[in-house]
Amino acid sequence: MERSLEDILREKTREFLASQLKINAPGFYEKWKSGEAIILDVRSKEETDLVSINCGVNIPLNELPDRYQELPEDKLIAIFCPGKIRAGIAYAFLRMKGFDNVKVLSATIDDIAGLTRP
């Protein structure tokens, strides 16, 4: 079910403030290990060429309107970008498109890299 941006903003303002729509790196990693989650990396190709994330899929924010169908609807989608602004926009977009299991990944590149190191 598609929602309007107005609907998303009305229902999520308190969650943004209370950080309920975020997931931290260890919380994500547990779900990822069990096959329940993926990272959606919304950074540009230039950014991912410098540092890539091996447990995610890269769809730059500007490509998301044309590529969101590539995302699984049966897994948690943890959205990553360093400043969280693009992640917040991607979150609202995916919620508008009917994705219910979406969170902003509250982590740095180092946090994510540290999860997959032995």
C-alpha positions as CSV (number, residue, x, y, z in Angstrom):
1,M,0.0,0.0,0.0
2,E,1.5,3.3,-1.0
3,R,1.3,6.2,1.5
4,S,1.6,9.9,1.0
5,L,4.6,11.8,2.4
6,E,2.1,13.6,4.6
7,D,1.1,10.3,6.1
8,I,4.7,9.2,6.7
9,L,5.6,12.5,8.4
10,R,2.5,12.5,10.6
11,E,3.1,8.9,11.8
12,K,6.9,9.1,12.1
13,T,7.8,12.4,13.6
14,R,7.8,11.0,17.1
15,E,9.8,8.0,16.0
16,F,12.4,10.2,14.5
17,L,12.7,12.1,17.7
18,A,12.7,9.0,19.9
19,S,15.1,7.1,17.5
20,Q,12.7,4.2,17.2
21,L,13.2,4.1,13.5
22,K,16.9,3.5,13.8
23,I,18.9,0.3,14.3
24,N,22.5,0.2,15.6
25,A,25.3,-1.9,14.0
26,P,25.2,-4.8,16.5
27,G,21.4,-5.0,16.2
28,F,21.6,-5.0,12.5
29,Y,24.4,-7.6,12.4
30,E,22.4,-10.1,14.4
31,K,19.5,-9.8,11.9
32,W,21.9,-9.9,9.0
33,K,23.6,-13.1,10.2
34,S,20.2,-14.8,10.4
35,G,19.3,-13.7,6.9
36,E,16.6,-11.3,8.1
37,A,18.2,-8.0,7.0
38,I,20.2,-6.2,4.4
39,I,21.9,-2.8,4.2
40,L,20.7,-0.4,1.6
41,D,23.7,1.8,0.9
42,V,22.4,5.1,-0.6
43,R,25.8,6.6,-1.1
44,S,26.9,7.6,-4.6
45,K,29.0,5.3,-6.8
46,E,32.0,7.6,-6.2
47,E,31.6,7.1,-2.4
48,T,31.2,3.4,-2.6
49,D,34.3,3.1,-4.9
50,L,36.3,4.6,-2.0
51,V,34.8,2.3,0.7
52,S,32.3,-0.4,-0.1
53,I,30.1,-2.3,2.3
54,N,30.1,-6.1,1.6
55,C,26.8,-6.9,3.5
56,G,24.6,-4.6,1.5
57,V,23.3,-3.4,-1.8
58,N,24.2,0.0,-3.2
59,I,21.4,2.0,-4.8
60,P,22.4,5.7,-4.8
61,L,19.5,7.8,-3.6
62,N,19.0,9.4,-7.0
63,E,18.5,5.9,-8.5
64,L,16.1,4.7,-5.8
65,P,12.9,5.8,-7.5
66,D,13.8,3.6,-10.5
67,R,15.3,0.7,-8.6
68,Y,13.4,0.2,-5.3
69,Q,11.8,-2.9,-6.7
70,E,15.2,-4.7,-6.4
71,L,14.8,-4.6,-2.6
72,P,13.3,-7.5,-0.7
73,E,10.0,-6.9,1.0
74,D,10.5,-9.8,3.4
75,K,13.7,-8.5,5.2
76,L,14.6,-5.6,7.3
77,I,16.1,-2.9,5.1
78,A,18.7,-0.9,7.2
79,I,19.5,2.2,5.2
80,F,23.0,3.6,5.4
81,C,24.6,7.0,4.6
82,P,27.3,8.8,6.6
83,G,25.2,11.9,7.4
84,K,21.9,10.1,7.8
85,I,20.1,12.8,5.6
86,R,19.9,10.6,2.5
87,A,19.0,7.7,4.7
88,G,16.1,9.7,6.1
89,I,14.9,10.6,2.7
90,A,15.2,7.0,1.5
91,Y,13.4,5.8,4.6
92,A,10.4,8.1,3.8
93,F,10.5,7.1,0.2
94,L,10.4,3.4,0.9
95,R,7.7,3.8,3.5
96,M,5.7,5.7,0.9
97,K,6.1,2.7,-1.5
98,G,4.7,0.3,1.1
99,F,7.9,-1.1,2.7
100,D,7.1,-1.5,6.4
101,N,10.3,-3.1,7.7
102,V,12.7,-0.2,7.2
103,K,15.2,1.4,9.6
104,V,18.0,4.0,9.4
105,L,21.3,2.3,10.2
106,S,22.8,4.3,13.0
107,A,26.4,3.4,12.3
108,T,29.6,4.6,10.7
109,I,31.6,2.8,8.0
110,D,34.1,1.7,10.7
111,D,31.2,0.3,12.8
112,I,30.0,-1.8,9.8
113,A,33.5,-2.9,8.9
114,G,34.1,-3.9,12.5
115,L,31.1,-6.3,12.4
116,T,32.6,-8.5,9.6
117,R,36.2,-8.6,10.9
118,P,37.3,-11.8,12.6
